[in-house]
Amino acid sequence: MTDIAHPAVLLKAEWVDVIRKEAMAAEQEGMLQAGQLELIYQQQWFKLLVPKVYGGLELDLPDLIRMEEALSWADGSLGWVVTLCAGAGWFGGFINPEIAESIFADPKVCLAGSGAATGTATKTSTGSYMLNGSWKYASGVKHATQFTANCVIKEGEETVLNEDGTPLILPFVIDSHHATLIPAWKYVGMMGTGSHAFEINNLEVAANRCFKIDADAKAIDSPLYNYPFRQLAEGTLAANLSGMALHFVDLCGPIFEERAKLAKLTTANRVTLMYALEEVKTNLQNIRNDFYAALDTSWRNFASGFESPEELQAVSHTSRQLAIAARESVDKIFPYCGLMAASPDTEINQVWRDLHTASQHSLLTFPE
């Protein structure tokens, strides 16, 4: 098997320079910076999954995930924001075409939101909905043009139920100026994502602002919008963690070379140092190979009209294995980095904090 290329091959050097030059400022200000955003708009990275009919890129899944890994290698916060906001752009395959055309006409379109059903949408007598609720962890909210929010559907005081007796939950897409931002992101990493909360109070919206993530409810008929959302989400998030881990490993190279020169280190110490780094590189590369092999096979056959539950399960399994390997790889070599890696003012510490914060996403917490 040929090794999957390092994500750096997908990004121009000047792009990486722009992204990393502003990474620390993004962390300090709690949002992506002007140069980073301008690059995103120029390259249409927020439109990676938007249907082509609306001016989006509508990338095939393997190309999408490789690009998201590359962006997270450049900077964890930027890669995460692009992944989450581009992922919300995938909803364009299900949103009412008239509304979608208006939303995606904005060259700076960015959809941010939350998958948590922490709001309600009460049907009105005119067929519209009255929305109320608050939603946490909406990455990119400070520059979002639209918010997506999951709501429990209600008729009066009664909750509408599915056939199996569970509450009916549907997502809505709302112009961002109708929501109130709530500063709430106070964690050690991913600070540049601006993953704050937002709330909506007594907002009446038309029924065509509601959509459903279901193959039978899609508005755009293409393999991308037929592919199961679970594996799409698992794959994209795992690639983000992989990109951050590769960034950390890359930074360790020159650090380890300098530490190996320390007179106080024995020959055995030096061997341990360099062996640990090479072992981590090899293991991470092998798991990336497995992940992309499963992803590419699943997508190729799915796009050809053949859906295999076993192949989709392989995507889920290798996504989780890659996420675990990213965490464990970084933790294995972190103790050899010295105090530089413990200083919040250094790039390597920022990458460490970003990865360990992003790895808390519930979708990839467990191996199965």
N, C-alpha and C positions, 0 to 999 in steps of 0.2 A: 504493500500500500504506500502510495506517495504521501508524504507529510503535507498536511494543510498549511498553506503559507502563513507567515506571520501577518497580523492585521495591518502592519505599517504599509504594506504594498498597496493598500486601497486608498491611502490618503497622500495628497501632495505635501511635501515638506513645509511649504508656506502655510498650508491649512493647519498643520500641527503646531506651528509656531504661533499662529493667531490664537488657537484654542488654549495652549498652555501658558502663553504670556499673560492671559487674563484670568487664569484659573484661580489664583489666590485672591484676586480682587472679587471674583464671583463668590467665593466662599465668605469673604468679609462682608459683602453687601447682601448676601442671601439671594442672589439671582444671577443668571447669565448676563454677561457684559455686552456692550454695544458691538464690539468687534466680533464676538462669538455669534451673536444673533444675526448680524449682517451676513456672515458666512453661511449660517443655516438657511437664511432666506435665499441667498444666491444659489446655493446648491439644492434647494428645495427639500432639505432633509425632514422637515415637518410633514412633507407630502409623500414620503416614501411609500405609504400604503393607500393614499387617496386614489380613487378610480381615475383612470386616464381621461374619461369623458368629462371630468371636472377639472382637468389640468394637472392631475397628480401623476406620480411616477408609476404607481401600481407594480412595484417590483415583485419578481418571483421570490418566494420565501427564502431559498438559500442565499440569494444576493442580498436580501434585506438583512438577514441575520449576520452575515459576514460584515456588512457595513456597520451595523450596530456594535458589533464586537470591536471594530476598528475605532469607532468614535469613543467608546468607553476606554479603549487603550490610550487614546489621546488625552481624555480627561473623564473621570467617572461621573461627575455631575452633568456635564454636557451630554455624554452618552446616554445617561439615564433619562434626562429630559426629552431628548430626541426619541428615545425608545417609547416612553410613555405617551408622549404627545403624538408621535407618528402612529403609535398603536391605536390611539383614539381616532386618528384619521381613517383607520380601517373601517370604522363605523359608517363611513361614507358609502360603503356597499349596501347598507341597510336603511339609511335615512331617506325619507321622502325626497325624490329627485328635485322637486322645486325648491325645497329648503336647502338641500345639499348644494345645488348649483349656486345659490346665494352665499352660503357659508364659505365655500372653497374658491369663490371668485377673489377673495382677499389675498393678495400676494404674501401677506404676513400671517396667514391663518395659522392658528395653533389651538388645538383642542386639549384641554386639561380636565381632569375629573377624578372620580372615585368609583370603584366597583362596589363599595359598601352600600347596602340598602338602608341608609339612615335618614331617609326623607319619605314624605307621603305625597301622593298625587290624588286629589279628590275630584271625581268627575262632577262637572257642573250640569245644569239643566240645558245648556246650549251646546254641550259636547266637548267643551274645552276642559282643562284641568287646572286645579288650584294647587300650587306646589309650596311645600314647607319642609324645612329640614336643614341639617348641617352635615358636611362631609369632610373627613380628614384626609391628609396626605395626598393632596392634589399637586403633583409635581408640575412646575411651570406656570403656576397660576398668575404670576405677576405680569406675564406677557401673553396670556391666553386671550384669544378673541371669542372663544366659546367654551362653555363648561358642559361636561356630561355628568349626569347624576342618576343613580338608580333610586327608584321610588317604589314603595309599597302602594299598590292601587287601591283606592277606597271609593265606596259609594255611600255618601253620608258618613255615619259612624262605623259602617261595616267594611271589613276588609274583603276585597274580591279574592276568591280562591281559584286555584287551578283544579283540574279534574282530580288530582290526587290529594286534594285538601290542603295543600300548602299555599301560602300567600302568593298572589300574583305580583311579581316584581318586574318593572319595565324601566328602561333608561330613557332619559330626555336629554335634548341638546338645547342649551339656553345661551343667549347672548351674554357675554361676560359682565356687561354693565348692569345687568339685573341682579348680580350677586354681590355679597359683601365679603371681603377677604378678612380672615381672622388669623393674625400672626400666631403660629403654633409649632413651627419647626425648630426645636431646641435640642438637637441631637449632635453627637460628636462628629458625624460625617455627612456627606452629601448635602452640605450646607448651601452649595451653589445652585441646588435645584429649586430653592424657594418652595418647598413642598408644604405649603400652608393649608389651612382649612378654609372653607367658604360656606356661607349660609344663604338661604333663600327664604323670604317671608312673604306669604300671601301673594304669590306671583301667578297670575292667570296666563296660561300658555295654550296655544292652539293644539288640537289633537295631532296635527302633522309634525309636531316637535317631539313626539313619542315614536320610538322605533323598537324593533325586536331583533335580537341576535339569534337567528334561526335560518337554516338553509332554505326553508319554505317562505321566509319573509324577506329574503334579500331583494334589493332593487337592482343590483348589478350582477349579471350572471357570468362569473369567471371563476377559475379554480381558486384564486386567492380568497374569495369571499365564501367559498364552499368549504375550505379547509377548516378543521375544527379549531375553535378559539383556544381550547385548553393547550394543545400542543404548540400553537403559535405563541401563546403567552409564555409557556415554560421555556421554549427555545430562545426567545428574545431576551428574557431575563438571565438565563444561564450564560448567554453570550456576553452580556454586560459584565457579569462577574468574571468571566474568562478574560475579557479585555483588561479589566483592572488588575487582575493577577499577573498578566503578562507585562503590564506597565511596571508593577512592583519588581518582578523578576529582572526586567531590563535595568532598572535603577540599581539593583543589587550587584550587577556585574562589576562596574568600576569601584563600588564601595568595597567589595570583597577583595579586589586586586590591591587596593590601598591597605586594607587591614592585614593582608597576607605579608606585607612588608614590615609589620611591626616586629621589633626585635624580641619582644616578650613572648611571641608565639613560637611554639615548638614545631618541628616538622610535622608531627602528628596533627597538631592544631590546624596547620595550613591545609593538609590533606583533607581533614574533616570539613573545613570551610568550603573548599572548592568542590568536593564530592557532593555535599549537600545541595549546592546550587545546580550542578549538572543533573543530579537525580531528580530534582524538582522540575527542571526544564524538560527532561525526558518523559516523566510521568504526565505532566500537563499536556505535552504534545500528543502523547498516545491517546489520552482521553478526548482531546479535541478531535483527533482523527476519527475516533469511534462516534463521537457526537455528530460530526458533519457527514459521516458515511450514512448514519441512520436518517438524518434530516434529508439529505440529497435523495436517498432511495425512496423515502416516504413521499417527498414532493414530486419526484419524477413519475412515480406510478399513480399518485393521486391526480396529477394534472392530465394523465392519460386516461382517466376514467376508472382507475382501479383503486378502491379504498381498502386497505388492509388493516384490521384492528391490531395485528401483531406489529406491523411497521409503525403505527402510531404509538403503540406502547413502547416501542424501542426509542422513539423520540423522547417520550416522557422519561424513560429510564436514564438515557444518556444525558439528558438535560440536568437531571438531579445529580448524577455522578459528576458532571462537569462543575456544577455549583459547589459541591462538596470539595472537589479537588482544588478549586480556586481558593477556597478558605484555608484548607489544610496545607496547600503549597506555601502560601504566604506565611502562615504561622510556623511552619517548619524552619524557614530561613530568617524570620524576623529577629530571633535572639542573637544572630551573628552580625547584625547590622550596626551595633553600637548605639550610643546615645543620639546620634543624628536621627535615627528612625523614631525616636521618642519625642523629638521636638516638633511642636505643632507648626513651626515656621518653615519646615522643610517639605519638599515635594513628596518624598518617600513616605513621610508620616501622613500627609494628606491622602495619598493613595491608600495607605493602610486603613485609615479611618473611613474613607469612602466605601471600601470593599466590605468592611465589617458592619457598616450600617446597612448597605444595600443587601447584604446576605441575610438580613433579618426578615426579608419579604416572606410571607407565610407560604407562598406557592412552592418554594424550593427548600423549605426547612428540613424535610425528612427525605431519606433515600428512596422511598417508594410512596 
